[in-house]
């Protein structure tokens, strides 16, 4: 059960007396004193604990008025009068989202003993001042329209966040596709360059003499270099063999003469 102040009215006192009692409840809720930590707090918070409201919405503990029709007064016909006399205590501030904020207000909820007996405390038999329909206790002392508004805003925010992430993902995919389309292809084997190979040839450029095979991938470049070295080695061996043959032929010709 939430923290509640309960006032039982046996329908003998006039509406002005009931409104005066609500004034006393409000003064009690507004009374402050220093807590054990030296900070000033409402006195009732030093005696009872309730969870903090959200976004500054800090109402006082709700007041439950239970009408027990013993006396001559009919609560159904006079309930509007104490509600009007105490409007400054319970009326919230309307916001554009279709809800009210009740910071510093006293939630006042009314019901009848007969309704409580018939439907129990969990039934939708409570009417909060300022609201047109009966509600359950959690709804009557709470702020369901505010919660619904927050849920809608949270859902809208989640949708916008998802759409933004999807947009980033699509842009990243498009950029990756464009990057892949520009990736060089090896003229030897036809495979795309790796990222490292692409990065290695970019600073040097295709016409830089430091990069002898910019049009080949790493494997094809190594094979090309190996083949070039082997060919160069073969040419050197041939160049060395020619002078020896010439030298041998000259000596034989002289010997024969």
C-alpha positions as CSV (number, residue, x, y, z in Angstrom):
1,X,0.0,0.0,0.0
2,X,1.2,3.5,-0.8
3,X,1.5,6.1,1.9
4,X,-2.0,7.7,2.4
5,X,-3.6,10.1,4.8
6,X,-7.2,8.8,5.4
7,X,-10.1,10.9,6.5
8,X,-13.4,9.2,7.3
9,X,-16.4,11.4,7.0
10,X,-19.7,10.3,8.5
11,X,-21.7,12.9,6.6
12,X,-22.5,15.2,9.5
13,X,-20.1,18.1,8.9
14,X,-20.7,20.7,6.3
15,X,-18.5,21.1,3.3
16,X,-16.7,24.2,4.8
17,X,-15.5,22.1,7.7
18,X,-14.2,19.4,5.5
19,X,-12.4,22.0,3.4
20,X,-10.8,23.4,6.5
21,X,-9.5,20.0,7.4
22,X,-8.0,19.7,4.0
23,X,-6.3,23.1,4.6
24,X,-4.7,21.6,7.7
25,X,-3.5,18.6,5.8
26,X,-1.8,21.0,3.3
27,X,-0.2,23.1,6.1
28,X,1.1,19.9,7.7
29,X,2.6,18.7,4.3
30,X,4.2,22.1,3.8
31,X,5.8,22.2,7.2
32,X,9.6,21.8,7.0
33,X,12.4,21.1,9.5
34,X,16.1,20.1,9.5
35,X,16.8,16.4,9.1
36,X,19.6,14.5,10.9
37,X,22.0,15.4,8.1
38,X,21.2,19.1,8.6
39,X,19.3,19.5,5.4
40,X,15.8,21.1,5.4
41,X,13.0,18.7,4.3
42,X,9.3,18.4,4.6
43,X,8.5,17.1,8.1
44,X,6.4,14.2,6.9
45,X,9.4,12.9,4.8
46,X,11.4,12.5,8.0
47,X,8.7,10.2,9.4
48,X,7.5,8.3,6.3
49,X,9.4,7.2,3.2
50,X,8.0,7.4,-0.3
51,X,9.8,7.1,-3.7
52,X,10.8,10.3,-5.3
53,X,8.7,11.6,-8.2
54,X,10.1,12.1,-11.6
55,X,11.1,15.3,-13.4
56,X,10.3,17.4,-10.4
57,X,6.8,16.0,-10.1
58,X,6.7,15.8,-6.3
59,X,3.2,15.7,-4.9
60,X,2.4,15.5,-1.2
61,X,1.1,12.2,0.3
62,X,-2.4,11.6,-1.1
63,X,-5.4,12.2,1.1
64,X,-8.1,9.6,0.9
65,X,-11.6,10.8,1.8
66,X,-14.0,7.9,2.6
67,X,-17.6,8.9,3.0
68,X,-19.6,6.7,5.4
69,X,-23.1,7.8,5.0
70,X,-24.4,7.7,8.5
71,X,-25.4,11.4,8.8
72,X,-28.0,13.3,6.8
73,X,-25.6,14.8,4.2
74,X,-25.5,13.2,0.8
75,X,-21.8,13.2,-0.4
76,X,-22.9,12.8,-4.0
77,X,-24.5,16.2,-4.0
78,X,-22.0,18.2,-1.9
79,X,-18.7,16.8,-3.0
80,X,-18.2,19.5,-5.6
81,X,-18.2,22.2,-2.9
82,X,-15.1,21.0,-1.0
83,X,-13.4,20.3,-4.3
84,X,-14.0,23.9,-5.4
85,X,-13.0,25.3,-2.0
86,X,-9.7,23.4,-2.0
87,X,-8.8,23.7,-5.7
88,X,-5.6,25.6,-5.0
89,X,-4.3,22.6,-3.1
90,X,-4.9,19.8,-5.6
91,X,-5.1,21.4,-9.1
92,X,-2.1,20.6,-11.3
93,X,-0.5,22.5,-14.1
94,X,-1.6,21.4,-17.6
95,X,1.0,20.6,-20.2
96,X,0.8,20.4,-23.9
97,X,1.1,16.6,-23.9
98,X,-2.4,16.3,-22.4
99,X,-1.3,15.6,-18.8
100,X,-0.9,17.6,-15.6
101,X,2.1,18.0,-13.2
102,X,1.3,18.0,-9.5
103,X,4.5,19.4,-8.0
104,X,3.8,20.5,-4.5
105,X,0.1,19.6,-4.7
106,X,-2.0,17.4,-2.5
107,X,-3.7,14.6,-4.4
108,X,-7.3,14.2,-2.9
109,X,-9.1,11.0,-3.7
110,X,-12.7,10.3,-2.6
111,X,-14.8,7.2,-2.4
112,X,-17.7,5.7,-0.4
113,X,-17.6,3.0,2.3
114,X,-20.4,1.2,0.4
115,X,-18.2,1.0,-2.8
116,X,-15.2,-0.2,-0.9
117,X,-17.3,-3.0,0.7
118,X,-18.8,-4.0,-2.7
119,X,-15.6,-3.8,-4.9
120,X,-12.8,-3.9,-2.4
121,X,-9.8,-1.5,-2.3
122,X,-8.5,-2.7,-5.6
123,X,-11.7,-1.8,-7.5
124,X,-12.1,1.3,-9.7
125,X,-14.2,3.1,-7.2
126,X,-12.0,6.1,-6.4
127,X,-12.4,9.6,-7.9
128,X,-9.6,12.1,-7.8
129,X,-10.5,15.8,-7.5
130,X,-10.2,17.2,-11.0
131,X,-10.8,14.0,-12.9
132,X,-14.1,12.9,-14.4
133,X,-13.9,9.2,-14.0
134,X,-13.5,6.6,-11.3
135,X,-10.1,4.9,-11.2
136,X,-8.2,2.3,-9.2
137,X,-6.1,3.5,-6.3
138,X,-2.7,3.4,-8.2
139,X,-4.3,5.3,-11.1
140,X,-6.0,7.8,-8.9
141,X,-3.0,8.8,-6.9
142,X,-0.6,8.4,-9.8
143,X,-0.3,10.2,-13.1
144,X,-1.2,7.7,-15.9
145,X,-1.5,10.3,-18.6
146,X,2.0,11.5,-17.8
147,X,3.3,7.9,-17.9
148,X,1.6,7.3,-21.2
149,X,3.1,10.6,-22.6
150,X,6.5,9.5,-21.4
151,X,6.1,6.1,-22.9
152,X,5.1,7.7,-26.3
153,X,8.1,10.0,-26.2
154,X,10.4,7.2,-25.3
155,X,9.1,5.1,-28.2
156,X,9.4,8.1,-30.6
157,X,13.0,8.6,-29.4
158,X,13.8,4.9,-29.8
159,X,12.3,5.0,-33.3
160,X,14.3,8.1,-34.3
161,X,17.5,6.6,-32.8
162,X,16.9,3.4,-34.8
163,X,16.3,5.3,-38.0
164,X,19.4,7.4,-37.5
165,X,21.5,4.3,-36.9
166,X,20.0,2.7,-40.0
167,X,20.9,5.8,-42.0
168,X,24.5,5.6,-40.8
169,X,24.6,1.9,-41.6
170,X,23.3,2.5,-45.2
171,X,25.8,5.4,-45.7
172,X,28.6,3.2,-44.4
173,X,27.6,0.4,-46.8
174,X,27.4,2.8,-49.7
175,X,30.8,4.2,-48.9
176,X,32.2,0.7,-48.5
177,X,30.8,-0.3,-51.9
178,X,32.3,2.8,-53.5
179,X,35.6,2.0,-51.9
180,X,35.5,-1.6,-53.1
181,X,34.6,-0.5,-56.6
182,X,37.7,1.7,-56.7
183,X,40.0,-1.1,-55.4
184,X,42.7,-1.9,-58.0
185,X,42.7,-5.3,-59.7
186,X,45.8,-7.3,-60.3
187,X,46.5,-7.5,-64.1
188,X,48.3,-10.8,-63.5
189,X,45.7,-13.0,-61.7
190,X,42.7,-10.7,-61.7
191,X,42.2,-10.6,-57.9
192,X,41.5,-7.4,-56.0
193,X,44.3,-5.8,-54.1
194,X,44.4,-6.3,-50.4
195,X,44.1,-3.2,-48.2
196,X,47.8,-3.3,-47.3
197,X,48.8,-3.7,-51.0
198,X,46.5,-0.8,-52.1
199,X,47.9,1.4,-49.3
200,X,51.5,0.5,-50.3
201,X,51.1,1.6,-53.9
202,X,49.1,4.7,-53.3
203,X,51.9,7.0,-51.9
204,X,54.3,5.9,-54.5
205,X,51.9,6.2,-57.4
206,X,51.7,4.1,-60.6
207,X,54.6,5.9,-62.2
208,X,57.0,6.1,-59.2
209,X,60.2,4.2,-60.0
210,X,60.3,3.0,-56.4
211,X,57.3,0.8,-57.1
212,X,58.3,-1.5,-60.0
213,X,55.1,-3.5,-60.2
214,X,52.2,-1.3,-59.0
215,X,49.8,-3.2,-61.3
216,X,50.4,-6.6,-59.6
217,X,49.3,-8.0,-56.3
218,X,51.8,-9.2,-53.7
219,X,52.0,-12.8,-54.9
220,X,52.2,-11.9,-58.6
221,X,54.8,-9.2,-57.8
222,X,57.0,-11.7,-56.0
223,X,56.7,-14.1,-58.9
224,X,57.6,-11.4,-61.3
225,X,60.6,-10.3,-59.3
226,X,61.8,-13.9,-59.0
227,X,61.4,-14.4,-62.7
228,X,63.2,-11.2,-63.5
229,X,66.1,-12.1,-61.2
230,X,66.4,-15.5,-62.8
231,X,66.4,-14.1,-66.2
232,X,69.0,-11.5,-65.2
233,X,71.1,-14.3,-63.7
234,X,70.9,-16.3,-67.0
235,X,72.0,-13.3,-69.0
236,X,75.0,-12.8,-66.8
237,X,76.0,-16.4,-67.2
238,X,75.8,-16.0,-71.0
239,X,77.8,-12.8,-71.0
240,X,80.5,-14.5,-69.0
241,X,80.6,-17.5,-71.4
242,X,81.1,-15.5,-74.5
243,X,84.6,-14.0,-73.7
244,X,85.9,-17.4,-72.7
245,X,84.9,-18.9,-76.0
246,X,86.5,-16.0,-77.8
247,X,89.7,-16.4,-75.8
248,X,89.9,-20.2,-76.5
249,X,89.3,-19.7,-80.2
250,X,92.2,-17.2,-80.6
251,X,94.8,-19.5,-78.9
252,X,93.9,-22.4,-81.0
253,X,94.1,-20.4,-84.2
254,X,97.6,-19.2,-83.2
255,X,98.7,-22.6,-82.3
256,X,97.7,-24.0,-85.7
257,X,99.5,-21.2,-87.6
